[in-house]
Amino acid sequence: MNILFWLAKSKRNKKGQVPVYVRITINGERAELSTNLWILEKDFDNRYKKIRKSHPLAESYNKSLLSVTSKLNNLYHNAIFFDGYTPNAKQLKDRYQKGTFESKTHIKAIINEYISNKHPDEESEAYKKDNRYAVLVIASLAQLNFLNSKLDDYNDYIIDKLAHHIIVERKYSIGYCKKSLSFFKSSLLFAYNRRYCNRFPSFNKINYRETNHIIYLSDAELKKLAKYNFENDALDKVRDCFLMQCYTGLAYIDLKNLNKENIQFEKDGLWINKRRQKVKTAECNIPLSPTAVNILQKYDFEMPIVSNQKYNTHLKTIATLLGINKKLTSHVGRKTYATYLLNKDVPIETVSALLGHSNISITQKAYAKVLHMKVAKDVRAVL
């Protein structure tokens, strides 16, 4: 029997990664199967048939390849010595996949493999975000006694119970619940694509609808925040970052990626010109007020932003210190900017463009309550 690892270049994904396959050859007959490892072509050592040391996960991935070799050898020799026959390549492949199927049917193992496969860098924000979804989903499934269910048994009934638990019992927002469930469904699809389960994960939409309640700072609260003297340097920097959001409407990730290259000088002053991280096709062209320019100059046009988790934690502390009875998050700054402009009679089309929304209907839906209040105010002013 011969075992060979190779790259299936025809299956290259959008990130340029290719899957590592193993080829089993027995008496001239071949069978191939995936190792579930994805790497760039340059990270594979064709001479020694393993992952190059330059790859950040080389040690872990090479252990996985050794494990595949060991399992195939064990299955081959067990068939000869205990079952009394010499398997061909296809039979050995089937025995291997059956063993893999049986060892990876627990949802915790599926979720962990899904995250590791999707985000090789455990320090990335994307990995940490999905890991928070995973913790919530696994804990909720455990409390509902669904954690040990078979993969094929996860259906609309369990999804509905899970949604109800996350929203009602654990007090998460409907928006966050939907993101968590989307992550969970993607994990099940991942399991199906790797033949860990037989049922395609098709679910109906949950029936919960989020109340369109916008949290934003009033003019008085914004002035109070700007003038407050923080003794803690970390809180002072977070305050400045949050004020920049209130003055520009930038989302957290766009503020984090802001640099000098995004600042342009026009006849009427400085502007921010950059593409949104969330919507690659949407562009932000935002005129900067003198106050916003002063904050940017203070930090040489690169804001001292911390991780999203720390950022929101510090904002809660700031709200407590200032006596602001609102749940401050990074998105409240963006909401404050948009609400202020709408209340100052800036057209919805302009606000939509400044926020970098791909469609004006998104702005109208998000700020429906503000627009409704403005209409009522305008009508009463002329009656």
C-alpha positions in Angstrom: 0.0 0.0 0.0 1.2 3.5 -0.9 0.0 6.7 0.7 0.6 10.1 -1.0 -0.4 13.6 -0.1 -1.1 16.1 -2.9 -2.8 19.4 -3.7 -6.2 19.4 -5.6 -5.5 22.6 -7.5 -8.7 22.4 -9.4 -10.7 22.9 -6.2 -9.0 26.3 -5.4 -11.2 28.6 -3.3 -11.7 32.4 -3.5 -8.9 32.9 -1.0 -6.4 31.1 -3.3 -6.3 28.1 -1.0 -6.3 24.5 -2.2 -7.3 21.4 -0.3 -4.7 18.8 0.7 -5.8 15.3 -0.6 -4.5 11.9 0.2 -4.2 9.2 -2.5 -4.3 5.5 -1.5 -2.7 3.1 -3.9 -3.1 -0.7 -3.4 -2.0 -3.1 -6.2 -2.3 -0.4 -8.8 -5.8 0.7 -7.8 -6.3 4.2 -6.5 -8.7 6.0 -4.2 -8.6 9.7 -3.1 -10.1 11.6 -0.2 -9.8 15.1 1.4 -7.8 15.7 4.6 -10.0 18.8 5.2 -6.9 21.0 5.3 -6.8 24.1 3.1 -3.5 25.9 2.4 -1.9 28.2 -0.2 0.1 26.3 -2.9 3.4 27.9 -1.8 3.0 26.4 1.7 3.2 22.8 0.4 6.5 21.0 0.2 6.2 18.8 -2.9 9.4 17.0 -2.2 8.6 15.8 1.3 4.8 16.0 0.9 4.1 18.0 3.9 3.3 21.6 5.0 6.3 24.0 5.0 7.5 25.4 8.3 6.8 28.9 7.1 3.1 28.2 7.5 1.8 29.5 10.9 0.0 26.2 11.6 2.6 23.9 10.0 3.2 21.8 13.2 -0.5 21.2 13.7 -1.3 20.5 10.1 1.7 18.0 9.7 0.4 16.2 12.8 -2.9 15.9 11.1 -1.3 14.4 8.0 0.7 11.9 10.2 -2.6 11.0 11.9 -4.2 10.3 8.5 -1.3 8.1 7.6 -1.4 6.2 10.9 -5.2 5.6 10.7 -5.0 4.3 7.1 -2.2 2.0 8.1 -4.1 0.7 11.1 -7.2 0.1 9.1 -5.3 -1.7 6.4 -3.5 -4.1 8.8 -6.5 -4.6 10.9 -8.4 -5.8 7.9 -5.7 -8.2 7.0 -5.0 -9.6 10.5 -8.4 -9.5 12.2 -10.9 -9.5 9.3 -9.0 -12.0 7.1 -8.9 -10.1 3.8 -6.7 -7.5 2.0 -8.8 -4.4 1.2 -8.6 -2.6 -2.1 -8.2 1.2 -2.2 -11.9 1.9 -2.4 -12.7 -0.4 0.6 -10.0 1.2 2.7 -11.3 4.7 1.8 -14.8 3.6 2.8 -13.5 2.2 6.1 -11.6 5.4 6.8 -14.6 7.7 6.0 -16.9 5.6 8.2 -14.5 6.0 11.1 -14.2 9.7 10.5 -17.9 10.0 10.2 -18.5 8.3 13.5 -15.8 10.3 15.4 -17.1 13.7 14.3 -20.8 13.6 14.8 -20.9 15.8 18.0 -21.9 19.4 17.4 -19.1 20.8 19.6 -16.5 19.0 17.4 -18.2 20.3 14.3 -18.3 23.9 15.5 -14.6 23.8 16.6 -13.5 22.4 13.2 -15.6 24.9 11.3 -14.1 27.8 13.1 -10.5 26.5 12.8 -11.1 25.9 9.1 -12.6 29.3 8.5 -10.2 31.3 10.6 -6.6 29.9 10.8 -5.5 33.0 12.8 -6.9 32.7 16.3 -5.9 36.3 17.1 -8.1 37.8 14.3 -11.3 39.7 15.2 -13.3 37.4 12.9 -12.2 34.3 14.8 -13.0 35.9 18.2 -16.5 37.0 16.9 -17.3 33.4 15.7 -16.0 32.0 18.9 -18.4 34.2 20.9 -21.3 32.8 18.7 -20.0 29.3 19.4 -19.9 29.8 23.2 -23.4 31.1 23.2 -24.9 28.4 20.9 -23.2 25.5 22.7 -24.2 26.8 26.2 -27.8 27.3 25.0 -28.0 23.9 23.4 -26.6 22.4 26.7 -29.3 24.1 28.8 -32.0 23.0 26.4 -30.7 19.4 26.4 -30.0 19.4 22.7 -26.2 19.4 22.8 -25.9 15.7 22.3 -28.4 15.4 19.5 -27.4 13.8 16.2 -26.4 16.2 13.5 -29.3 15.0 11.3 -31.8 15.8 14.2 -31.2 19.5 14.2 -34.4 20.9 12.7 -36.7 23.9 12.8 -38.1 22.9 16.2 -34.7 23.0 17.8 -33.8 26.2 16.0 -37.0 27.9 17.3 -36.3 26.7 20.8 -32.7 27.9 20.5 -33.9 31.4 19.3 -36.4 31.7 22.1 -33.8 30.8 24.7 -31.2 33.2 23.4 -33.7 36.1 23.2 -36.0 35.5 26.2 -33.9 33.6 28.7 -30.4 35.0 27.9 -31.6 38.5 27.1 -29.7 38.9 23.8 -31.0 41.2 21.0 -32.9 39.7 18.1 -30.2 40.9 15.8 -27.4 39.1 17.7 -29.6 36.0 18.0 -30.0 35.9 14.2 -26.2 36.2 13.7 -25.6 33.4 16.2 -28.2 31.2 14.5 -26.7 32.0 11.1 -23.3 30.8 12.4 -24.9 27.6 13.8 -26.5 26.9 10.5 -23.2 27.5 8.6 -21.6 25.0 11.0 -24.2 22.3 10.1 -23.7 23.1 6.3 -20.0 22.6 6.9 -20.7 19.2 8.4 -23.0 18.2 5.5 -20.4 19.3 2.9 -17.8 17.1 4.6 -20.2 14.2 4.8 -20.4 14.1 8.6 -24.2 14.1 8.3 -26.7 13.0 5.6 -29.4 15.8 5.9 -29.0 19.1 4.1 -29.5 21.8 6.7 -32.5 23.7 5.4 -34.4 25.8 7.9 -37.2 28.3 7.9 -36.7 31.9 9.1 -37.4 32.6 12.7 -40.5 34.7 13.3 -39.1 37.3 15.7 -38.9 40.9 14.6 -36.8 43.4 16.2 -38.3 46.7 17.4 -36.8 49.6 15.6 -35.5 51.4 18.7 -32.6 53.7 18.0 -30.2 54.6 20.8 -28.3 57.8 20.3 -26.8 60.7 22.3 -28.6 64.0 22.7 -26.8 67.3 22.1 -26.4 67.8 25.9 -25.0 64.3 26.4 -22.6 64.7 23.5 -21.3 68.0 24.9 -21.0 66.5 28.4 -18.9 63.6 26.9 -16.6 65.9 25.0 -15.9 68.1 28.1 -15.5 65.4 30.7 -12.0 65.0 32.1 -11.0 61.4 32.4 -8.2 60.4 34.7 -7.8 57.1 33.0 -5.8 57.3 29.7 -7.6 54.3 28.2 -11.0 55.8 28.8 -9.8 59.1 27.3 -8.8 57.5 24.1 -12.0 55.5 23.8 -14.0 58.7 24.4 -12.1 60.4 21.5 -12.7 57.4 19.2 -16.4 57.4 20.1 -16.6 61.1 19.5 -15.1 60.6 16.0 -17.9 58.1 15.3 -20.4 60.7 16.5 -18.9 63.3 14.2 -18.3 61.1 11.1 -20.7 58.2 11.3 -17.9 55.7 10.7 -18.6 52.1 11.8 -16.1 50.6 14.3 -14.1 48.6 11.6 -13.9 51.6 9.3 -12.6 53.8 12.1 -10.1 51.1 13.0 -8.8 51.1 9.4 -8.8 54.9 9.0 -5.4 56.4 8.1 -3.8 59.4 6.5 -4.4 58.0 3.0 -8.1 58.2 3.6 -8.0 62.0 4.4 -8.2 64.3 1.4 -7.9 68.1 1.3 -10.5 70.0 -0.7 -11.2 73.7 -1.1 -13.8 73.6 1.6 -11.7 71.6 4.1 -10.7 68.0 4.9 -12.7 65.0 3.9 -12.7 61.3 4.6 -12.7 59.2 1.5 -12.7 55.4 1.8 -14.6 52.3 1.0 -16.6 50.7 3.7 -15.3 47.4 5.1 -18.8 45.9 5.4 -20.0 46.9 1.9 -17.0 46.9 -0.4 -18.9 48.6 -3.2 -20.1 51.5 -1.0 -17.9 54.5 -0.6 -17.8 57.1 2.2 -17.2 60.7 1.4 -17.5 62.6 4.7 -16.7 66.3 5.3 -14.8 66.7 8.6 -15.9 69.3 11.1 -13.1 71.4 12.9 -13.8 69.4 16.1 -13.3 66.1 14.2 -10.1 67.4 12.6 -8.7 68.4 16.0 -9.2 64.8 17.3 -7.6 63.3 14.3 -4.6 65.7 14.6 -4.2 64.7 18.2 -3.5 61.1 17.1 -1.7 61.9 13.8 -4.8 60.8 11.8 -4.7 57.2 13.1 -7.1 56.7 16.0 -5.9 54.6 19.0 -8.7 52.0 18.7 -8.8 48.9 20.8 -10.6 45.6 20.2 -14.3 45.8 19.8 -14.9 43.9 23.0 -12.7 46.3 25.1 -14.1 49.3 23.3 -17.7 48.4 24.3 -16.6 47.6 27.8 -15.0 51.0 28.2 -18.0 52.7 26.8 -20.2 51.1 29.5 -17.8 52.5 32.1 -17.9 55.9 30.5 -21.8 55.9 30.5 -21.7 55.1 34.2 -19.2 57.8 35.0 -21.2 60.4 33.1 -24.6 59.3 34.4 -25.9 58.5 30.8 -28.6 55.9 31.3 -28.1 54.3 27.8 -26.4 51.2 26.6 -23.4 52.7 24.8 -21.8 50.6 22.1 -19.6 51.4 19.1 -22.7 51.6 16.9 -24.4 54.3 19.0 -21.8 56.7 17.7 -22.9 56.0 14.1 -26.6 56.3 15.1 -25.9 59.6 16.9 -24.3 61.1 13.7 -27.2 60.0 11.4 -29.9 61.1 13.9 -28.3 64.5 14.4 -28.2 65.1 10.6 -31.8 64.0 10.1 -33.0 66.2 12.9 -31.2 69.1 11.3 -33.2 68.6 8.1 -30.4 67.0 6.1 -32.1 65.0 3.3 -32.3 61.3 3.7 -30.4 60.8 0.4 -27.5 62.8 1.8 -27.4 60.9 5.1 -27.5 57.6 3.2 -24.5 58.6 1.1 -22.6 59.8 4.2 -23.2 56.5 6.0 -22.1 54.5 3.0 -25.3 52.6 2.7 -25.6 50.6 -0.5 -29.2 51.5 -0.9 -31.4 54.4 0.5 -34.0 51.8 1.6 -31.5 50.6 4.2 -31.3 54.1 5.7 -35.1 54.5 5.6 -35.7 51.2 7.3 -33.0 51.8 10.0 -34.2 55.4 10.8 -37.9 54.9 10.2 -38.8 56.1 13.7 -36.6 59.2 13.5 -38.2 60.1 10.1 -41.7 59.5 11.6 -41.0 61.9 14.5 -39.5 64.5 12.1 -42.7 64.3 9.9 -44.9 64.8 13.0 -42.8 67.8 14.1 -42.9 69.4 10.7 -46.6 69.0 10.4 -47.4 70.4 13.8 -45.2 73.4 13.1 -47.5 74.5 10.2 -50.9 73.6 11.8 
